[in-house]
Amino acid sequence: MADIFVVTVTYGPRATQDSLFFKTLDSAATVRDAIAVDGNVRGFSDDFGNKLTVFEEVQSVRLSNMEKSLDVQIEQSIWHARAQAKTQRLASSDPVLKLGGGLPVAGGNISPFPGR
């Protein structure tokens, strides 16, 4: 699968985001640099026919490789699954959770108001 490069532009008071997509890093970097340098109204287009005209102040411009971003998402998902497995393992050996599933064993409801 060929890499696709994305230039994401954040602009305006509501931090609106739009993206342009490119087949090469060079074309994506050229547009990213043009947007980052020039805060004036300018029109841009990508390799897939999308057009973007920025009328408001640009807050940020990000260039990313979609294939590499996918790799990062996979690694984050694996890390999250490991964290869940570790949490379950620790919870299964926790004495409070073993006895009452996290609830007080004898004493009824927990209330922030003593005597109620």
DSSP file (Angstrom, degrees, kcal/mol; ACC not computed):
  #  RESIDUE AA STRUCTURE BP1 BP2  ACC     N-H-->O    O-->H-N    N-H-->O    O-->H-N    TCO  KAPPA ALPHA  PHI   PSI    X-CA   Y-CA   Z-CA
    1    1 A M              0   0    0      0, 0.0     2,-0.2     0, 0.0    66,-0.0   0.000 360.0 360.0 360.0 134.4    0.0    0.0    0.0
    2    2 A A        -     0   0    0      1,-0.1     2,-0.1    65,-0.0    65,-0.0  -0.475 360.0-105.4 -76.8 146.1    1.4    3.4   -0.9
    3    3 A D        -     0   0    0     -2,-0.2     2,-0.4    20,-0.1    -1,-0.1  -0.448  29.0-157.1 -69.9 143.3    1.8    6.0    1.8
    4    4 A I        -     0   0    0     -2,-0.1    62,-2.9    20,-0.0     2,-0.4  -0.987   7.1-149.9-120.2 133.7   -0.7    8.9    1.9
    5    5 A F  E     -AB  22  65A   0     17,-2.9    17,-3.0    -2,-0.4     2,-0.4  -0.869   7.8-156.5-108.4 137.9    0.4   12.1    3.6
    6    6 A V  E     -AB  21  64A   0     58,-3.3    58,-2.6    -2,-0.4     2,-0.6  -0.941   8.5-161.3-118.8 131.1   -2.1   14.4    5.3
    7    7 A V  E     -AB  20  63A   0     13,-2.8    13,-2.2    -2,-0.4     2,-0.5  -0.956  15.1-165.4-107.4 114.5   -1.8   18.1    6.0
    8    8 A T  E     -AB  19  62A   0     54,-3.0    54,-2.7    -2,-0.6     2,-0.5  -0.892   1.3-161.3-104.9 126.5   -4.2   19.1    8.7
    9    9 A V  E     -AB  18  61A   0      9,-3.1     9,-1.9    -2,-0.5     2,-0.5  -0.917   4.4-163.4-111.5 127.9   -4.9   22.8    9.1
   10   10 A T  E     +AB  17  60A   0     50,-2.8    49,-3.2    -2,-0.5    50,-1.7  -0.949  27.3 154.0-109.4 127.7   -6.4   24.2   12.3
   11   11 A Y  E   > +AB  16  58A   0      5,-2.6     5,-2.0    -2,-0.5    47,-0.2  -0.962  23.1  34.0-150.5 162.9   -7.8   27.7   11.9
   12   12 A G  T > 5S-     0   0    0     45,-2.2     3,-1.5    -2,-0.3    47,-0.1   0.082  91.0 -64.7  80.0 170.5  -10.3   30.3   13.2
   13   13 A P  T 3 5S+     0   0    0      0, 0.0    -1,-0.2     0, 0.0     0, 0.0   0.693 133.1  50.9 -69.1 -19.4  -11.6   31.0   16.7
   14   14 A R  T 3 5S-     0   0    0     -3,-0.2    -2,-0.1     2,-0.0    -3,-0.0   0.273 111.9-116.9-100.6  10.7  -13.4   27.6   16.9
   15   15 A A  T < 5 -     0   0    0     -3,-1.5    -3,-0.2     1,-0.2     2,-0.1   0.924  42.4-168.7  54.0  49.6  -10.2   25.7   16.0
   16   16 A T  E   < -A   11   0A   0     -5,-2.0    -5,-2.6    -6,-0.1     2,-0.4  -0.440   4.1-151.3 -65.9 140.1  -11.8   24.3   12.8
   17   17 A Q  E     +A   10   0A   0     -7,-0.2     2,-0.3    -2,-0.1    -7,-0.2  -0.959  19.5 171.1-120.9 136.9   -9.8   21.5   11.2
   18   18 A D  E     -A    9   0A   0     -9,-1.9    -9,-3.1    -2,-0.4     2,-0.4  -0.965  16.8-147.3-134.9 153.6   -9.6   20.6    7.5
   19   19 A S  E     -A    8   0A   0     -2,-0.3     2,-0.4   -11,-0.2   -11,-0.2  -0.934   7.1-160.6-126.9 147.9   -7.2   18.1    5.8
   20   20 A L  E     -A    7   0A   0    -13,-2.2   -13,-2.8    -2,-0.4     2,-0.4  -0.952  17.7-143.1-121.1 145.0   -5.6   17.8    2.5
   21   21 A F  E     -A    6   0A   0     -2,-0.4    26,-2.0   -15,-0.2    27,-0.5  -0.900  16.8-175.0-119.0 138.0   -4.2   14.5    1.2
   22   22 A F  E     -A    5   0A   0    -17,-3.0   -17,-2.9    -2,-0.4    24,-0.0  -0.942  29.2-145.3-134.8 151.4   -1.1   13.9   -0.9
   23   23 A K  S    S+     0   0    0     -2,-0.3     2,-0.3   -19,-0.2   -20,-0.1   0.667  87.8  43.8 -86.3 -19.5    0.7   11.0   -2.6
   24   24 A T  S  > S-     0   0    0      1,-0.1     4,-1.7   -19,-0.1     5,-0.1  -0.942  72.5-133.2-129.2 151.0    4.2   12.3   -1.9
   25   25 A L  H  > S+     0   0    0     -2,-0.3     4,-2.9     1,-0.2     5,-0.2   0.878 106.5  58.3 -64.3 -38.6    5.9   13.7    1.1
   26   26 A D  H  > S+     0   0    0      1,-0.2     4,-2.2     2,-0.2    -1,-0.2   0.923 107.4  44.6 -60.5 -46.2    7.4   16.5   -1.0
   27   27 A S  H  > S+     0   0    0      1,-0.2     4,-1.8     2,-0.2    -1,-0.2   0.889 115.2  48.8 -68.0 -37.0    4.0   17.8   -2.2
   28   28 A A  H  X S+     0   0    0     -4,-1.7     4,-2.7     2,-0.2    -2,-0.2   0.920 111.8  48.8 -66.1 -43.5    2.6   17.6    1.3
   29   29 A A  H  X S+     0   0    0     -4,-2.9     4,-2.8     1,-0.2     5,-0.2   0.865 107.8  55.4 -65.4 -36.7    5.6   19.4    2.8
   30   30 A T  H  X S+     0   0    0     -4,-2.2     4,-2.0    -5,-0.2    -1,-0.2   0.931 112.4  41.7 -61.4 -46.1    5.4   22.2    0.2
   31   31 A V  H  X S+     0   0    0     -4,-1.8     4,-2.5     2,-0.2     5,-0.2   0.919 113.9  52.6 -68.7 -43.3    1.7   22.9    1.0
   32   32 A R  H  X S+     0   0    0     -4,-2.7     4,-2.6     1,-0.2    -2,-0.2   0.939 111.6  46.4 -56.1 -47.5    2.4   22.6    4.8
   33   33 A D  H  X S+     0   0    0     -4,-2.8     4,-2.0     1,-0.2     5,-0.2   0.887 111.1  51.7 -64.5 -39.0    5.2   25.1    4.5
   34   34 A A  H  X S+     0   0    0     -4,-2.0     4,-1.8    -5,-0.2    -1,-0.2   0.898 113.6  44.4 -64.9 -40.4    3.2   27.5    2.4
   35   35 A I  H  < S+     0   0    0     -4,-2.5    -2,-0.2     1,-0.2    -1,-0.2   0.916 113.7  50.1 -69.4 -42.7    0.3   27.5    4.9
   36   36 A A  H  < S+     0   0    0     -4,-2.6    -2,-0.2    -5,-0.2    -1,-0.2   0.839 115.7  41.8 -66.3 -33.9    2.6   27.8    7.9
   37   37 A V  H  < S+     0   0    0     -4,-2.0     2,-0.7    -5,-0.2    -1,-0.2   0.851 110.9  56.3 -82.6 -36.2    4.5   30.8    6.5
   38   38 A D     <  +     0   0    0     -4,-1.8    -1,-0.2    -5,-0.2     4,-0.1  -0.867  51.6 180.0-110.0 111.8    1.7   32.8    5.0
   39   39 A G        +     0   0    0     -2,-0.7    19,-0.1    -3,-0.1    -1,-0.1   0.455  55.7 102.1 -85.6   0.2   -1.2   33.8    7.3
   40   40 A N  S    S-     0   0    0      1,-0.2     2,-0.3    17,-0.1    14,-0.2  -0.272  91.6 -75.0 -78.4 168.1   -3.0   35.5    4.5
   41   41 A V        +     0   0    0     14,-0.2     2,-0.3    12,-0.1    14,-0.2  -0.464  66.1 161.5 -64.5 125.7   -6.0   34.1    2.6
   42   42 A R  E     -C   54   0B   0     12,-0.8    12,-1.9    -2,-0.3     2,-0.4  -0.993  33.7-131.3-147.0 150.9   -4.8   31.5    0.3
   43   43 A G  E     -C   53   0B   0     -2,-0.3     2,-0.3    10,-0.2    10,-0.3  -0.848  24.8-179.0-104.9 142.6   -6.2   28.6   -1.6
   44   44 A F  E     -C   52   0B   0      8,-3.0     8,-3.4    -2,-0.4     2,-0.3  -0.960   7.1-167.1-136.0 152.4   -4.7   25.1   -1.6
   45   45 A S  E     -C   51   0B   0     -2,-0.3     6,-0.2     6,-0.3     2,-0.1  -0.962  10.3-142.5-137.6 158.7   -5.6   21.8   -3.3
   46   46 A D    >   -     0   0    0      4,-2.1     3,-1.1    -2,-0.3   -24,-0.2  -0.438  36.8 -90.4-111.4-173.6   -4.4   18.3   -2.8
   47   47 A D  T 3  S+     0   0    0    -26,-2.0   -25,-0.1     1,-0.2   -27,-0.0   0.479 120.7  55.1 -77.2  -2.4   -3.7   15.3   -5.0
   48   48 A F  T 3  S-     0   0    0    -27,-0.5    -1,-0.2     2,-0.1   -26,-0.1   0.185 121.1 -96.2-118.6  15.2   -7.3   14.0   -4.8
   49   49 A G  S <  S+     0   0    0     -3,-1.1     2,-0.2     1,-0.3    -2,-0.1   0.447  76.3 140.2  88.3   0.1   -9.2   17.1   -5.9
   50   50 A N        -     0   0    0    -29,-0.2    -4,-2.1     2,-0.0     2,-0.4  -0.542  34.1-159.9 -75.0 143.3   -9.9   18.6   -2.5
   51   51 A K  E     -C   45   0B   0     -6,-0.2     2,-0.4    -2,-0.2    -6,-0.3  -0.973   8.3-171.8-126.5 141.4   -9.6   22.4   -2.2
   52   52 A L  E     -C   44   0B   0     -8,-3.4    -8,-3.0    -2,-0.4     2,-0.5  -0.993   5.9-172.4-135.3 126.5   -9.2   24.4    0.9
   53   53 A T  E     -C   43   0B   0     -2,-0.4     2,-0.7   -10,-0.3   -10,-0.2  -0.984  14.9-151.2-117.4 122.8   -9.2   28.2    1.2
   54   54 A V  E     +C   42   0B   0    -12,-1.9   -12,-0.8    -2,-0.5     4,-0.1  -0.840  23.1 167.9 -97.8 117.2   -8.3   29.6    4.6
   55   55 A F        +     0   0    0     -2,-0.7     2,-0.2   -14,-0.2   -14,-0.2   0.555  61.3  58.1-100.6 -13.5  -10.0   32.9    5.4
   56   56 A E  S    S-     0   0    0      1,-0.1     2,-0.1   -16,-0.1    -2,-0.0  -0.663 101.3 -68.5-118.2 170.6   -9.1   33.0    9.1
   57   57 A E        -     0   0    0     -2,-0.2   -45,-2.2   -46,-0.1     2,-0.4  -0.344  49.2-127.0 -62.0 129.6   -5.9   32.9   11.2
   58   58 A V  E     -B   11   0A   0    -47,-0.2   -47,-0.3     1,-0.2     3,-0.1  -0.650  24.8-176.9 -79.5 129.0   -4.1   29.6   11.0
   59   59 A Q  E     -     0   0A   0    -49,-3.2     2,-0.3    -2,-0.4   -48,-0.2   0.809  64.6  -8.7 -95.0 -37.2   -3.4   28.2   14.5
   60   60 A S  E     -B   10   0A   0    -50,-1.7   -50,-2.8     2,-0.0     2,-0.4  -0.993  49.4-154.7-158.9 156.7   -1.5   25.1   13.5
   61   61 A V  E     -B    9   0A   0     -2,-0.3     2,-0.4   -52,-0.2   -52,-0.2  -0.991  16.4-171.4-135.8 126.0   -0.5   22.9   10.5
   62   62 A R  E     -B    8   0A   0    -54,-2.7   -54,-3.0    -2,-0.4     2,-0.5  -0.961   8.6-161.7-122.4 135.6    0.4   19.2   10.9
   63   63 A L  E     +B    7   0A   0     -2,-0.4     2,-0.3   -56,-0.2   -56,-0.2  -0.966  21.0 169.9-112.8 128.3    1.8   16.9    8.4
   64   64 A S  E     -B    6   0A   0    -58,-2.6   -58,-3.3    -2,-0.5     2,-0.6  -0.976  35.9-126.3-139.8 154.6    1.4   13.1    9.0
   65   65 A N  E  >  -B    5   0A   0     -2,-0.3     4,-2.7   -60,-0.2   -60,-0.2  -0.884  18.9-150.4 -97.2 116.8    1.9    9.9    7.2
   66   66 A M  H  > S+     0   0    0    -62,-2.9     4,-2.0    -2,-0.6    -1,-0.1   0.852  95.6  53.1 -60.9 -35.8   -1.3    7.9    7.4
   67   67 A E  H  > S+     0   0    0    -63,-0.4     4,-1.7     2,-0.2    -1,-0.2   0.917 112.4  44.2 -65.5 -43.2    0.5    4.5    7.3
   68   68 A K  H  > S+     0   0    0      2,-0.2     4,-2.1     1,-0.2    -2,-0.2   0.872 110.6  55.3 -68.5 -37.0    2.7    5.5   10.2
   69   69 A S  H  X S+     0   0    0     -4,-2.7     4,-2.3     1,-0.2    -2,-0.2   0.879 105.6  52.8 -62.4 -37.4   -0.3    6.9   12.0
   70   70 A L  H  X S+     0   0    0     -4,-2.0     4,-2.3     2,-0.2    -1,-0.2   0.914 106.9  52.0 -62.8 -43.0   -2.0    3.5   11.6
   71   71 A D  H  X S+     0   0    0     -4,-1.7     4,-2.3     1,-0.2    -2,-0.2   0.901 109.6  49.8 -59.1 -41.4    1.1    1.9   13.2
   72   72 A V  H  X S+     0   0    0     -4,-2.1     4,-2.6     2,-0.2    -2,-0.2   0.913 108.9  51.5 -64.8 -43.0    0.8    4.3   16.1
   73   73 A Q  H  X S+     0   0    0     -4,-2.3     4,-2.2     2,-0.2    -1,-0.2   0.899 110.3  49.6 -61.4 -40.1   -2.9    3.5   16.6
   74   74 A I  H  X S+     0   0    0     -4,-2.3     4,-2.4     2,-0.2    -2,-0.2   0.934 111.2  48.5 -63.7 -46.2   -2.2   -0.2   16.6
   75   75 A E  H  X S+     0   0    0     -4,-2.3     4,-2.5     1,-0.2    -2,-0.2   0.892 111.4  50.6 -61.4 -40.2    0.6    0.3   19.2
   76   76 A Q  H  X S+     0   0    0     -4,-2.6     4,-2.5     2,-0.2    -1,-0.2   0.897 109.8  50.3 -64.4 -39.9   -1.7    2.4   21.4
   77   77 A S  H  X S+     0   0    0     -4,-2.2     4,-2.4     2,-0.2    -2,-0.2   0.904 110.9  48.6 -64.8 -41.3   -4.4   -0.3   21.2
   78   78 A I  H  X S+     0   0    0     -4,-2.4     4,-2.3     2,-0.2    -2,-0.2   0.924 111.7  49.6 -63.4 -44.5   -1.9   -3.0   22.2
   79   79 A W  H  X S+     0   0    0     -4,-2.5     4,-2.5     1,-0.2    -2,-0.2   0.914 110.8  50.1 -60.2 -43.3   -0.7   -0.8   25.1
   80   80 A H  H  X S+     0   0    0     -4,-2.5     4,-2.3     1,-0.2    -1,-0.2   0.907 109.8  50.2 -62.6 -42.4   -4.3   -0.2   26.2
   81   81 A A  H  X S+     0   0    0     -4,-2.4     4,-2.4     2,-0.2    -1,-0.2   0.894 110.7  49.9 -63.4 -39.6   -5.1   -4.0   26.1
   82   82 A R  H  X S+     0   0    0     -4,-2.3     4,-2.6     2,-0.2    -2,-0.2   0.911 109.7  51.1 -64.4 -41.6   -1.9   -4.6   28.2
   83   83 A A  H  X S+     0   0    0     -4,-2.5     4,-2.3     1,-0.2    -2,-0.2   0.900 110.7  48.8 -62.7 -40.4   -3.0   -2.0   30.7
   84   84 A Q  H  X S+     0   0    0     -4,-2.3     4,-2.5     2,-0.2    -2,-0.2   0.914 111.2  49.7 -65.0 -42.7   -6.5   -3.6   31.0
   85   85 A A  H  X S+     0   0    0     -4,-2.4     4,-2.3     2,-0.2    -2,-0.2   0.912 112.3  47.5 -63.0 -42.4   -5.0   -7.1   31.5
   86   86 A K  H  X S+     0   0    0     -4,-2.6     4,-2.7     2,-0.2     5,-0.2   0.900 111.0  51.6 -65.6 -40.5   -2.7   -5.8   34.2
   87   87 A T  H  X S+     0   0    0     -4,-2.3     4,-2.8     2,-0.2    -2,-0.2   0.923 111.2  47.2 -61.6 -44.6   -5.6   -4.0   35.9
   88   88 A Q  H  X S+     0   0    0     -4,-2.5     4,-2.1     2,-0.2    -2,-0.2   0.894 111.9  50.7 -63.8 -40.0   -7.7   -7.1   35.9
   89   89 A R  H  X S+     0   0    0     -4,-2.3     4,-0.7     2,-0.2    -2,-0.2   0.930 114.5  43.2 -64.8 -45.0   -4.7   -9.2   37.2
   90   90 A L  H >< S+     0   0    0     -4,-2.7     3,-0.8     1,-0.2     4,-0.4   0.895 113.3  52.2 -67.3 -39.8   -4.2   -6.7   40.1
   91   91 A A  H >< S+     0   0    0     -4,-2.8     3,-1.1     1,-0.2    -1,-0.2   0.868 102.6  59.1 -64.9 -35.7   -7.9   -6.4   40.8
   92   92 A S  H 3< S+     0   0    0     -4,-2.1    -1,-0.2     1,-0.3    -2,-0.2   0.731 110.3  42.8 -68.0 -20.0   -8.2  -10.2   41.0
   93   93 A S  T << S+     0   0    0     -3,-0.8    -1,-0.3    -4,-0.7    -2,-0.2   0.371  86.2 111.5-104.3   4.1   -5.7  -10.2   43.9
   94   94 A D    <>  -     0   0    0     -3,-1.1     4,-2.3    -4,-0.4     5,-0.2  -0.676  61.5-147.2 -79.6 123.8   -7.1   -7.1   45.7
   95   95 A P  H  > S+     0   0    0      0, 0.0     4,-2.1     0, 0.0     5,-0.2   0.864  95.3  50.5 -63.5 -37.3   -8.7   -8.2   49.1
   96   96 A V  H  > S+     0   0    0      1,-0.2     4,-2.1     2,-0.2     6,-1.0   0.931 113.5  44.8 -66.4 -44.3  -11.4   -5.6   49.1
   97   97 A L  H  > S+     0   0    0      4,-0.2     4,-1.6     1,-0.2    -1,-0.2   0.856 111.9  53.8 -68.5 -33.9  -12.5   -6.4   45.5
   98   98 A K  H  < S+     0   0    0     -4,-2.3    -1,-0.2     2,-0.2    -2,-0.2   0.909 112.8  42.8 -64.5 -42.1  -12.3  -10.2   46.3
   99   99 A L  H  < S+     0   0    0     -4,-2.1    -2,-0.2    -5,-0.2    -1,-0.2   0.916 136.6   2.9 -74.5 -44.2  -14.6   -9.9   49.3
  100  100 A G  H >< S-     0   0    0     -4,-2.1     3,-1.7    -5,-0.2    -3,-0.2   0.235  93.0-106.3-134.6  18.1  -17.3   -7.5   48.1
  101  101 A G  T 3< S-     0   0    0     -4,-1.6    -4,-0.2     1,-0.3    -3,-0.1   0.801  89.2 -48.3  62.1  26.5  -16.7   -6.6   44.5
  102  102 A G  T 3  S+     0   0    0     -6,-1.0    -1,-0.3     1,-0.4    -5,-0.1   0.352 117.9 111.1  95.6  -6.4  -15.6   -3.2   45.6
  103  103 A L  S <  S-     0   0    0     -3,-1.7    -1,-0.4    -7,-0.2     6,-0.1  -0.680  81.8 -88.8 -98.7 155.3  -18.6   -2.6   48.0
  104  104 A P        -     0   0    0      0, 0.0     3,-0.2     0, 0.0     4,-0.2  -0.372  33.0-142.1 -60.6 140.3  -18.3   -2.5   51.8
  105  105 A V  S    S+     0   0    0      1,-0.3     2,-0.4     2,-0.1     3,-0.1   0.944  82.9   6.4 -73.6 -48.7  -18.8   -5.9   53.2
  106  106 A A  S    S+     0   0    0      1,-0.1    -1,-0.3     2,-0.0     0, 0.0  -0.935 108.9  66.3-136.8 113.0  -20.8   -5.0   56.3
  107  107 A G  S    S-     0   0    0     -2,-0.4    -1,-0.1    -3,-0.2     2,-0.1   0.320  80.9-129.6 156.2  -2.7  -22.0   -1.6   56.9
  108  108 A G        +     0   0    0     -4,-0.2     2,-0.1    -3,-0.1    -2,-0.0  -0.377  64.7   6.5  74.8-145.6  -24.5   -0.9   54.2
  109  109 A N        -     0   0    0     -2,-0.1     2,-0.5    -6,-0.1    -6,-0.0  -0.404  68.1-124.1 -77.2 148.4  -24.4    2.2   52.1
  110  110 A I        -     0   0    0     -2,-0.1    -1,-0.1     2,-0.0    -2,-0.0  -0.817  34.0-177.1 -90.1 130.0  -21.7    4.7   52.1
  111  111 A S        -     0   0    0     -2,-0.5     4,-0.1     1,-0.1     5,-0.1  -0.979  34.1-142.0-129.6 140.8  -23.0    8.2   52.8
  112  112 A P  S    S+     0   0    0      0, 0.0    -1,-0.1     0, 0.0    -2,-0.0   0.570  92.2  75.0 -74.8  -5.7  -21.1   11.5   53.0
  113  113 A F  S >  S-     0   0    0      0, 0.0     3,-1.5     0, 0.0    -2,-0.0  -0.904  87.3-130.9-110.3 107.2  -23.4   12.4   55.9
  114  114 A P  T 3  S+     0   0    0      0, 0.0     0, 0.0     0, 0.0     0, 0.0  -0.218  88.8  23.3 -56.3 141.5  -22.5   10.6   59.2
  115  115 A G  T 3         0   0    0     -4,-0.1     0, 0.0     1,-0.0     0, 0.0   0.497 360.0 360.0  83.7   4.4  -25.4    8.9   60.9
  116  116 A R    <         0   0    0     -3,-1.5    -1,-0.0    -5,-0.1     0, 0.0   0.403 360.0 360.0-111.7 360.0  -27.6    8.6   57.8
